[in-house]
Amino acid sequence: MTSDTAAIAAATRPAQDLLARRHATLGSHSPLFYETPLELVSGNGVWLTDAQGRTYLDGYNNVPHVGHANPVVADAVNAQLRTINLHTRYLNSRVVEYAEALLATFGDGLQRLFLTNSGSEANELALRVARQHSGNTGVLVSDFSYHGNTTSLAELTTGLQVREPLGAHVRPVRIPDALAADAGERLLEQALAEVDAAIASLQEAGHGVSAFLFDPLFSTEGLLQPPAGYVDGVAARVRAAGGLVIADEVQSGFGRVGSSMWGHQMFGIEPDLVTLGKPMGNGYPVGGVVTTADLLDEFGRNNMYFNTFAGTPVSSAAGLAVLQVMEEEGLMAQAAGVGAHIADRLRPLAAKSTHVGAVRGRGLFFGLDIVEADGTPAPALAKALIEDMKTRGVLISRVGRHDNVLKMRPPMVFTREHADQLLEQLGLALEALEK
């Protein structure tokens, strides 16, 4: 053993010990990234540092929306924790201030807020509101999607492994992709015909239609790009059948797409309910459901709804600080500019590589289809690229039906300089695949 290999072995032993302790307490089924898991110990902005002191550019994590260890958020949480932190059955101005600031970013029809602890809880509550309002139970979802971990959500999960069978009240539909190689002129017509058939099937089975639940970026699906007229076409059909439209903005919201604050605004529609989660508190647990005054009042008249840890002064302070940083640093406009720069640079990278298909995404959520030379999905190559990028000091992931779409979704403080560093390393990694 050389001195170099001895040093590497010594550095990996503590990580191996930690992994064994994790398996002994949390079990071995909780997923971890990378063949050799990373032990991360600190973060700052778009940078992460591991236990061995190596620094990585974070091209993946959307929970630290305004940057890892953001001091404005940390100071706001700390100050509020040192003042008071109670549930919403007492009046507190911080909670109301946050609700006012958040609702100001939505359209005129969406002016009420339920606060929750997570995106899963938000989606569960939104489905409950839709069932009670419509009197129906049927739900339309994408045929490769994920919206949370509750029993109700597991029964409509189509994009992850779950033991629960697909609910009899659920109809999955294939989202049309205008970037697909086989996308033809009749793509929209055929996709909407499938939606019509799914609605008819729910009605014939006695479930009716309560909701269409969708992620505006169709991110789990692989950042699909539906043709113009699809999302608003589905929304119109669902509403005609008595159901509600639920936009899951956990991944697409808070300015990430660059062109608008919320992903659903890309399609010119206003959902009946919008569900929120991960980025709201920059790592502090916050979730929410934004809806209309009529729907909130209808639900409130029939249900005593409260939540001990949702809408606390501390979670509200975190949420307010996120909105403050976004405004003061112009992060939505930055996402638009940096996102356009990234798209412009990804296209020539894709053109040079026999292993890249479509360039995907909007703003600061972008990706590449990784394919074999014959154009078929190449999940093994995508995995190899992700491991290679890690060795190059850049963290990314993958997503999609075939697990072959590179997934890049960095904190919103990601600048053009950071983007150029990521793209330089990605270009080198793609070149290595060609050899």
C-alpha positions, 0 to 999 in steps of 0.5 A: 500500500502506497502512502496515497492509498493509505491516506485514501483508506484512512479517509474512507474508514470513518464514512464506512463506520458512519454508514454501518451506524446508519444501517443499524439505526435507520435501516439499509433501505433509505436511499443514498446517492453515489456508489460511495456515499458522500458525507457532507458536513457544511454548506455555503451558498452553492458550495458543499464540503465533505468530511474530508474537506473537499468542496463540491459545486451543488447543481442539484439541491432545491431545498436550500432555495436561496443558498446553503446556510443563508445567513438571512434565513438563519438569523431570522429563524434564530431570532424568532426561536429566541422570542416565541414559537407556538401554534396558530391557535394564538394570534401572532403577527409573523404568521399573518405577515408571511401569508400576506407576502406569499399570497401577493405572489399569486393571481387574484383568485388565489388569496387564501393559505393553509399552512402545513409541514411538508409537500406530502401533507400539502398534497394530502390536504389538497386532495381532501379539499377536492374530494369534499368539494366535488363529492367525487374520489377520482384522480387524474395523475401522470403515469410517471409521477410522485407527489408524496408519502402518505397512504393516499399519495402512495395509491396514486404514485406511478414514478417510484416503487411503492407496495400500495397498488394503484387506487381503483379511483386513480387514472394515470395518463401519459404526458405528451412530450413535444421534444420526443423523437416520435412527436407528431402533429396529432400529439395533442389530439391523441393525448387529450383523447386519452384524458377524455377516456380516463375521465369517462372511465372514472365516471363509468366506475362511479368514482367521478372526477375530484382532481387533476394533480400535476407538477408543472415542470413534469420533473419526475417524468423527465422534464417533459415539454407538453405541446401548447394547449395540453395543460389548459385542455386537461384543466378545462376537461377536469373542471367540466367533469366537476373536479379541481385542478391542483398544481404541485409547485414543490419543484417548479415554484418560487421563481425557479422557471425564471419567466414566472414565480409559479410553474403553472403560470407558464400555461396561462392557467390559475389552478384551484389549489397550489401545493408548496413544500421544500424550498419555502423555508430554505431547509426549515420544514414548511409546506402550504396549500394556496387556494380560493376564498370560497374553497377555504371557507367551504372546507373550514365550515365543515372541518376543524383543521389545525396543525401544531407545527404548521404556521408557527412564527419560526416557520413563518420567519424562515418563509419571509426571509426566503421571499426577502432574499429572493426580492433583494437579490433579484433571484427570479430574474437571475434564474431567467438569465442564467437559465437562458445562458445554460440552455444556449451552452447545452445545445452545442454540447448536445450536438457534439455528443452521440450520447445526448438527445434532447436538451430539457428544462426551464430556468434553473431546472435543466437536463439532458437526455442521455442515450445510446448511439441508436437513440435509445435511453441509456440509464447506465451511461447517465449513472456513469456521468453522475459519478464522473461529475462527482469526481470532478467536484460537481453534484447532479442527479438523474430522473425520468421514466428510464432514469436517463435524464440528467437532473440539474436543479441548483440553489437559486443563488447559482450564477453565470460563473457557477453555470460555466463551471458546471458546464465545463465539467459536464462537457469534459464528462461527455467527451470522456463517454465518447472515448 
